[in-house]
Structure formats: C-alpha cells, structure tokens
Amino acid sequence: MDTRSIGFMDSGVGGLTVMREAQKEIPNENMIYFGDELRLPYGEKTIEEIQKYSIQISKFF
C-alpha cells in the first residue's frame, strides 16, 4: 500500500478549488495543501523568486 500524499501548492486560495476537484475524482487519496499566502501575489515576483519558493515548498512536501 502506498501511503504517500498528493501535494498541492498555490500562491493563494485558487489551489483549494483544484484540490477539491481532485478529492472528488480520487477520494481515497491523502492530500496536502500548501497555500503560500505570506508571499502572494506571485505575479509581481521574478522567475528566480518563484523558483526559490517552489524549491522551498517542495522540501516541505
């Protein structure tokens, strides 16, 4: 049995909608949501900053 979780990350709250839809499709999977509201909006960040954040969040997962 695979006990790993599926991770969802987002720079705000839009990712919750995506995760909820995934839960409908695969309800028996463990899921983790990481909403990075501290550093939002990502639209004003450089590519390098977003890459750095992505790596940090990936390490959390």
Secondary structure, DSSP 8 states (H G I E B T S, - for coil): -----EEEEESSSHHHHHHHHHHHHSTTS-EEEEE-GGG--GGGS-HHHHHHHHHHHHHH-
